[in-house]
Amino acid sequence: MGHCIFRAETRLNRRATLTSAWTARIISLYPELFPGPLGASVTGRALEEGIWSLETTQLRDFAHDRHGSVDAAPAGGGPGMVLRADVVGAAIEHVRTSADTDIPAIYLSPRGEPFTQELAREFSQGAGAILLCGRFEGVDERVIEQHRLREISIGDYVMTGGELAAMVLIDSVVRLLPGVVGDERSLGEESFQAGLLEYPQYTKPRSWEGLEIPEVLLSGDHGRIADWRLAQSKEITAKRRPDLMARKKDKE
């Protein structure tokens, strides 16, 4: 079957055992798309070092005919095709045989709950996730019910498939794993960590095209700098994401 495992065996000595790695298990009609951008930068290095691992399963391998059919017309009529319950269900059951029973099974869907930084942190605390990448008009509802799939959306728009959405989710989760980001203190000052968008960032040169770095950032007064950054975060959040600001006020 089209089952592929992305691991760097030569560097596994940096981890006690491979089973300790956070594992993304992908079910897709296009597993060749992975790791894609996940194989670059800090996520790519973490993959090589065994901090996380990636397994892909070809959905078409679970078809019941020689044509590899995975979809059928929607019951009740309508446009497009729907992924079959028996095919998708068999694929999920196969993947579960090699996964911890308590890891979440996620279906990337535009009707799902919004993916947030809080969810990324939640998923990073576990052993990994099973990620079903949909195609066509979606998947038979009975699979979602039977396997208690958690539907997750990365935004209010529709894509051709769930593969890119799965990559977004994996990237957000993996960078929270210990040892992935060089200076982990930076994770605590990012957008959404405190319910606010991040403050503006500046670096060299001090003056550029007539624009100056705010004087407070050059003062060396860490208290003033912290106050300025918090005020900037609140101002930006109130202007660009009033929903976040309202939610933060409700929690206070």
Sequence and secondary structure as in RCSB ss.txt:
>XXXX:A:sequence
MGHCIFRAETRLNRRATLTSAWTARIISLYPELFPGPLGASVTGRALEEGIWSLETTQLRDFAHDRHGSVDAAPA
GGGPGMVLRADVVGAAIEHVRTSADTDIPAIYLSPRGEPFTQELAREFSQGAGAILLCGRFEGVDERVIEQHRLR
EISIGDYVMTGGELAAMVLIDSVVRLLPGVVGDERSLGEESFQAGLLEYPQYTKPRSWEGLEIPEVLLSGDHGRI
ADWRLAQSKEITAKRRPDLMARKKDKE
>XXXX:A:secstr
  EEEE  GGGGGGSS GGGSEEEEEEES GGG SGGGGSHHHHHHHHTTSEEEEEEEGGGG SSTT   EE  T
T  SS EE HHHHHHHHHHHHTTS TTS EEEEEEEEEE  HHHHHHHHTSSEEEEEE BTT B HHHHHHTT E
EEESSSS  SBSHHHHHHHHHHHHTTSTTTSSSGGGGGGSTTTTSS       S SEETTEE  GGGGS  HHHH
HHHHHHHHHHHHHHH HHHHHHHHHH 
